[in-house]
């Protein structure tokens, strides 16, 4: 029986080197499909890709690296490929959650899972009017984000009003903003959980630096001035502040419920325990998930091996 062929649809040139190396080690044939310079004919009814299974590794943070053009393109492309019967890991439905933070909040609400109070706006006049409904401090964040980009924190309504009077807001690529109550993390730490096939794989605890409010985790969080092949990398040097963590059983159950409901095959999310009320809040869901750096040291195993095992089953290897 002929085995299926894997296509990996991706944007960042460096994030998946370990994964590609693991595929090579296993002898899994794969085609690298760059998202920023591609095309398709929506009138064509035949699958001419040369792949049977597509792994979508597209990140909305592509706009930080000059590849904004591939973000909306991918949404339509995935829908087209699914109409041809191409099996996609992290397909159209999954990408709609990676693609939109407001969709993430909607999902959490529907599953009755605690999340920060959030208001979505599409015009500057709505920012001050709706901010009065929130408890300060708050953060403004773009609906389509990634790598924690363009998040601004305000301690008070007056600070927000003064800022808006003299500054121009970056509305993001879909011109939609989220106003979200800022929750102070108990013990100054957040938890990142990773899943494969809708099942828990591991979690890490990230200890926040003093005054940090951008709660994007792990090793691909802080946008800095590093450049790889002319592209912003966004790699932080947190290193020792990341440690393995074992979440409570009920948290793991909620995490798996989220990813199974969202049809996210490979993904991660972040949560924190609010220092004010002691409750657990999930605040970000990711379908484009990078595993922790130095996994053998931090975790005692490499989750890329688990990922390749999962893909091997999809390819009937």
C-alpha positions as CSV (number, residue, x, y, z in Angstrom):
1,X,0.0,0.0,0.0
2,X,1.4,3.4,-1.0
3,X,2.0,5.6,2.1
4,X,0.6,9.2,2.1
5,X,2.8,12.2,1.4
6,X,3.2,15.0,4.0
7,X,3.3,18.7,3.1
8,X,4.4,21.2,5.7
9,X,2.9,24.6,5.1
10,X,4.9,27.2,7.1
11,X,6.1,30.8,7.3
12,X,9.0,31.2,9.8
13,X,12.3,30.0,8.3
14,X,13.8,28.8,11.6
15,X,11.1,27.6,14.0
16,X,10.7,24.1,12.6
17,X,14.3,23.1,12.0
18,X,14.2,20.5,14.8
19,X,10.9,19.1,13.5
20,X,12.2,18.8,9.9
21,X,15.3,17.1,11.2
22,X,13.1,14.6,13.1
23,X,11.2,13.8,9.9
24,X,14.5,13.2,8.1
25,X,15.7,10.9,10.9
26,X,12.5,8.9,10.6
27,X,12.7,8.7,6.8
28,X,9.4,10.5,6.4
29,X,9.2,12.1,3.0
30,X,7.8,15.6,3.2
31,X,7.5,18.7,1.0
32,X,8.2,22.1,2.5
33,X,5.6,24.6,1.4
34,X,6.4,28.2,2.0
35,X,3.3,30.3,2.7
36,X,4.5,33.7,1.7
37,X,5.0,33.1,-2.0
38,X,2.4,30.7,-3.2
39,X,-0.8,30.6,-5.4
40,X,-3.7,28.3,-6.2
41,X,-6.6,28.0,-8.7
42,X,-9.9,27.8,-6.8
43,X,-11.6,26.7,-10.0
44,X,-9.4,23.5,-10.1
45,X,-11.1,20.5,-8.7
46,X,-8.1,18.2,-8.6
47,X,-5.5,18.0,-5.9
48,X,-2.3,18.9,-7.7
49,X,-0.3,19.5,-4.5
50,X,1.4,16.2,-4.5
51,X,0.6,15.7,-0.8
52,X,-2.1,13.7,0.9
53,X,-1.7,15.3,4.4
54,X,-1.0,18.9,5.0
55,X,0.4,20.2,8.3
56,X,-0.5,23.9,8.7
57,X,2.2,25.7,10.6
58,X,1.1,29.2,9.7
59,X,1.5,32.0,12.4
60,X,-0.5,35.3,12.5
61,X,2.7,36.8,13.8
62,X,3.9,36.8,10.2
63,X,3.1,40.5,10.0
64,X,6.1,41.1,12.3
65,X,8.3,39.5,9.7
66,X,7.0,41.2,6.5
67,X,4.7,38.4,5.5
68,X,1.3,39.9,6.3
69,X,0.2,38.8,2.8
70,X,0.1,35.1,3.8
71,X,-2.2,35.5,6.8
72,X,-5.6,36.1,5.1
73,X,-4.4,34.1,2.1
74,X,-4.0,31.0,4.3
75,X,-7.6,31.2,5.6
76,X,-9.0,30.9,2.1
77,X,-6.4,28.4,1.0
78,X,-7.2,26.0,3.8
79,X,-10.9,26.2,3.0
80,X,-10.1,25.4,-0.7
81,X,-7.9,22.4,0.1
82,X,-10.4,20.9,2.5
83,X,-13.0,21.1,-0.3
84,X,-10.7,18.9,-2.4
85,X,-10.5,16.3,0.4
86,X,-7.0,17.1,1.5
87,X,-6.5,16.0,5.1
88,X,-5.1,19.0,7.1
89,X,-3.6,18.9,10.5
90,X,-4.7,22.2,12.1
91,X,-7.1,22.9,9.3
92,X,-9.6,25.8,8.6
93,X,-11.5,25.5,11.8
94,X,-8.4,25.4,13.9
95,X,-6.9,28.4,12.0
96,X,-10.0,30.5,12.7
97,X,-9.1,30.4,16.4
98,X,-5.4,31.0,15.8
99,X,-6.5,33.8,13.5
100,X,-8.8,35.6,16.0
101,X,-8.5,36.3,19.7
102,X,-12.2,37.2,19.8
103,X,-13.1,33.8,18.5
104,X,-11.0,32.3,21.4
105,X,-13.0,34.2,23.9
106,X,-16.2,33.1,22.3
107,X,-15.1,29.5,22.5
108,X,-14.1,29.8,26.2
109,X,-17.5,31.3,27.0
110,X,-19.4,28.5,25.1
111,X,-17.4,25.9,27.1
112,X,-18.1,27.8,30.4
113,X,-14.3,28.2,31.1
114,X,-13.1,31.3,32.9
115,X,-11.3,33.9,30.9
116,X,-10.5,37.6,31.3
117,X,-13.4,40.0,30.7
118,X,-13.0,41.3,27.2
119,X,-14.7,43.8,24.9
120,X,-14.1,43.8,21.1
121,X,-14.1,47.2,19.3
122,X,-13.7,48.4,15.7
123,X,-13.5,52.2,16.2
124,X,-11.6,54.5,18.4
125,X,-14.8,56.1,19.7
126,X,-15.7,52.8,21.3
127,X,-12.5,52.4,23.2
128,X,-13.2,55.0,25.9
129,X,-16.9,54.3,26.0
130,X,-16.6,50.6,26.5
131,X,-13.5,50.8,28.8
132,X,-15.8,52.2,31.5
133,X,-17.3,48.7,31.7
134,X,-14.0,47.1,32.6
135,X,-11.9,47.0,35.8
136,X,-8.5,48.6,35.5
137,X,-5.7,47.9,34.8
138,X,-6.5,46.8,31.2
139,X,-4.6,45.9,28.1
140,X,-5.3,46.8,24.5
141,X,-4.3,44.0,22.1
142,X,-4.9,43.4,18.4
143,X,-7.4,40.7,17.5
144,X,-4.9,39.1,15.1
145,X,-1.7,39.1,17.1
146,X,1.1,36.6,17.7
147,X,4.3,36.7,19.7
148,X,2.7,39.1,22.1
149,X,3.1,42.0,19.6
150,X,1.5,45.4,20.1
151,X,0.0,44.9,23.5
152,X,-0.4,48.1,25.6
153,X,-1.2,48.2,29.3
154,X,-3.1,51.0,31.0
155,X,-3.4,51.4,34.8
156,X,-6.3,53.8,34.8
157,X,-9.1,55.2,32.6
158,X,-7.3,58.6,32.8
159,X,-4.1,57.1,31.5
160,X,-5.9,55.5,28.6
161,X,-7.7,58.7,27.8
162,X,-4.5,60.7,27.9
163,X,-2.7,58.2,25.7
164,X,-5.4,58.2,23.1
165,X,-5.4,62.0,22.9
166,X,-1.8,62.1,21.7
167,X,-1.1,58.7,20.2
168,X,-2.3,56.8,17.2
169,X,-3.4,53.2,18.0
170,X,-2.2,50.3,15.9
171,X,-5.4,48.5,15.1
172,X,-3.8,45.4,13.7
173,X,-4.3,43.9,10.2
174,X,-8.0,43.3,10.6
175,X,-8.7,46.7,12.3
176,X,-10.1,45.1,15.4
177,X,-9.0,45.6,19.0
178,X,-9.6,43.8,22.2
179,X,-9.9,45.7,25.5
180,X,-9.2,43.1,28.2
181,X,-9.0,43.3,32.0
182,X,-5.5,42.6,33.2
183,X,-5.2,39.8,35.7
184,X,-2.2,39.7,38.1
185,X,-0.7,36.3,38.0
186,X,-0.3,34.6,41.4
187,X,3.3,33.9,42.3
188,X,4.3,36.0,39.2
189,X,4.0,33.0,37.0
190,X,2.0,31.7,34.1
191,X,1.5,28.2,32.7
192,X,1.8,27.0,29.1
193,X,0.2,23.7,28.2
194,X,0.9,21.8,24.9
195,X,-1.3,19.2,23.3
196,X,-1.1,16.8,20.3
197,X,-4.1,15.1,18.9
198,X,-6.3,17.0,21.4
199,X,-4.4,15.3,24.3
200,X,-2.2,16.8,27.0
201,X,1.6,16.4,26.3
202,X,3.3,18.7,28.8
203,X,3.2,22.0,30.6
204,X,5.8,24.5,31.6
205,X,5.8,27.2,34.2
206,X,7.1,30.6,33.2
207,X,8.3,32.9,36.0
208,X,7.6,36.5,34.9
209,X,10.2,39.2,35.2
210,X,9.4,42.3,37.3
211,X,6.9,44.6,35.7
212,X,6.2,42.2,32.8
213,X,2.7,42.4,31.4
214,X,3.1,40.8,28.0
215,X,2.3,37.2,29.0
216,X,3.4,35.5,25.8
217,X,5.3,32.5,27.0
218,X,8.4,30.3,26.4
219,X,11.0,31.0,23.8
220,X,9.1,32.8,21.0
221,X,7.5,35.7,22.8
222,X,9.4,39.0,23.0
223,X,9.8,40.8,19.7
224,X,13.3,42.1,19.6
225,X,15.9,43.4,17.1
226,X,17.3,40.0,16.2
227,X,17.1,39.2,12.5
228,X,17.3,35.8,10.8
229,X,17.5,36.0,7.1
230,X,16.1,39.5,7.3
231,X,13.2,38.5,9.4
232,X,12.4,39.5,13.0
233,X,12.7,36.3,15.1
234,X,11.1,37.3,18.4
235,X,13.1,34.9,20.4
236,X,13.6,35.7,24.1
237,X,16.4,34.6,26.3
238,X,14.3,33.5,29.3
239,X,16.2,30.3,29.8
240,X,16.2,29.3,33.5
241,X,12.9,30.9,34.3
242,X,11.1,28.1,32.4
243,X,10.5,24.8,34.3
244,X,8.4,21.7,33.9
245,X,5.0,21.8,35.6
246,X,2.2,19.4,36.3
247,X,-1.3,21.0,36.1
248,X,-4.2,19.8,38.2
249,X,-6.4,17.1,36.6
250,X,-9.3,19.4,36.1
251,X,-7.2,21.9,34.2
252,X,-5.9,19.2,31.9
253,X,-9.5,18.1,31.2
254,X,-10.5,21.7,30.3
255,X,-7.5,22.0,28.1
256,X,-8.3,18.9,26.2
257,X,-11.9,20.0,25.9
258,X,-10.9,23.3,24.3
259,X,-8.6,21.8,21.7
260,X,-11.0,19.0,20.8
261,X,-13.9,21.5,20.5
262,X,-11.7,23.9,18.3
263,X,-10.5,21.0,16.1
264,X,-6.9,22.1,16.9
265,X,-4.8,19.0,16.4
266,X,-1.5,20.5,17.6
267,X,-1.6,23.5,19.9
268,X,-1.0,25.2,23.2
269,X,-2.6,27.6,25.6
270,X,-1.7,29.8,28.5
271,X,-3.4,30.2,31.8
272,X,-2.8,31.9,35.1
273,X,-4.1,31.8,38.6
274,X,-5.5,35.3,39.4
275,X,-3.9,36.7,42.6
276,X,-7.1,38.5,43.4
277,X,-9.6,35.7,43.5
278,X,-7.5,32.6,43.3
279,X,-9.4,31.4,40.2
280,X,-7.8,29.9,37.1
281,X,-8.2,31.9,33.9
282,X,-7.3,30.9,30.3
283,X,-6.3,33.9,28.3
284,X,-4.7,32.7,25.0
285,X,-5.1,29.7,22.7
286,X,-2.6,28.9,20.0
287,X,-2.8,26.6,17.0
288,X,0.7,27.6,15.9
289,X,2.6,26.2,18.8
290,X,6.4,26.1,19.3
291,X,7.7,23.6,21.8
292,X,10.0,24.7,24.6
293,X,13.7,25.1,23.8
294,X,16.1,22.5,25.3
295,X,13.2,20.1,25.9
296,X,15.4,17.2,27.0
297,X,16.7,19.4,29.8
298,X,13.4,21.1,30.7
299,X,11.1,18.2,30.2
300,X,13.2,15.1,30.1
301,X,12.0,14.3,26.5
302,X,11.5,15.9,23.2
303,X,7.8,16.6,22.2
304,X,8.9,16.7,18.6
305,X,9.2,12.9,18.8
306,X,5.6,12.7,20.0
307,X,4.6,15.0,17.1
308,X,6.4,12.9,14.5
309,X,4.7,9.8,16.0
310,X,1.3,11.5,15.6
311,X,2.1,12.5,12.0
312,X,3.3,9.0,11.2
313,X,-0.1,7.6,12.2
314,X,-1.7,10.1,9.9
315,X,0.5,9.0,7.1
316,X,-0.3,5.3,7.9
317,X,3.4,4.6,8.5
